[in-house]
């Protein structure tokens, strides 16, 4: 059976980009694959969160993912820092990762531009840690959004390089996965770019109905089409992209027709969009609160997931250590 793995950084709340870009696909795969899902708390350290807030960040993401339909009976759900084998593999993969190729990663260049005062080595090797997350479970399929495509390419390069350098077949080449379709980018409400945690342009699964309507009504548009079939501004295109994700095809077509014959009222489009977003998110929101405070349930979920993940990680590291040439003197000590 093939293995599927996906993960998320433990910062902020879950937004529509996370949900529709990656999580929903992962959830659909839970019945047919050997499934691992984890919370990437080590990755979050690149931005130096305060230790007092760190654990609540992990708990928030865990509760929101469970509320969204992640099934602890079907998936091994775990926290990255509970699996020390990931860090060990990260060290080994760092030895076969080159500065030049990491510096060329688009996400690294973006971070350098956004935070020139915090260009730490963890940021540079972020894709190596991500490759370790994936390769430690020898995952074949990784449901992610479009922004992670390049990271998956790096994971494949490192898998191939390791296998050829050490004459082994330890790692399969992981593929980004979206049921045969292109990976998606969920746009933000600010007119350009993707919805993101740090961009402040997101709708969160945690938002209530009022907040969602308010955010959507404030979304950037243009002054409207003046001629039939005129080209669409990016901001308007983005609203249509969001609509096509949350609404049925007839509704999307109705607004497209209205745009093309210049009768569209953006206020109506936004109201429809907000209503349809709420249909997806409000049932999830209702569950988040109770799960967040259920210590016993959360501990049970993570205990089971950690046991499964460690078992899988240990088996991989046994092969990896042997391929690299580690032989321990300690096996001959009897005391
Ligand atoms: P993160 O935490 O930024 O996002 C989690 C998942 O959500 C997807 N996503 C989006 N998809 C479409 N449109 C958007 N606007 C959008 N915003 C976020 C991301 O593509 C991702 O799939 N590095 C990862 C976490 C990670 C990981 C891994 C993922 C660490 N190790 C191993 C998969 C496998 C990250 O920062 O995702």
Boltz pocket constraint, residues with backbone or C-beta under 6 A from the ligand:
constraints:
  - pocket:
      binder: B
      contacts: [[A, 5], [A, 6], [A, 7], [A, 8], [A, 9], [A, 10], [A, 16], [A, 17], [A, 18], [A, 19], [A, 20], [A, 21], [A, 22], [A, 23], [A, 40], [A, 43], [A, 129], [A, 130], [A, 133], [A, 134], [A, 142], [A, 143], [A, 144], [A, 145], [A, 146], [A, 147], [A, 148], [A, 184], [A, 185], [A, 186], [A, 187], [A, 194], [A, 195], [A, 196]]
      max_distance: 6.0
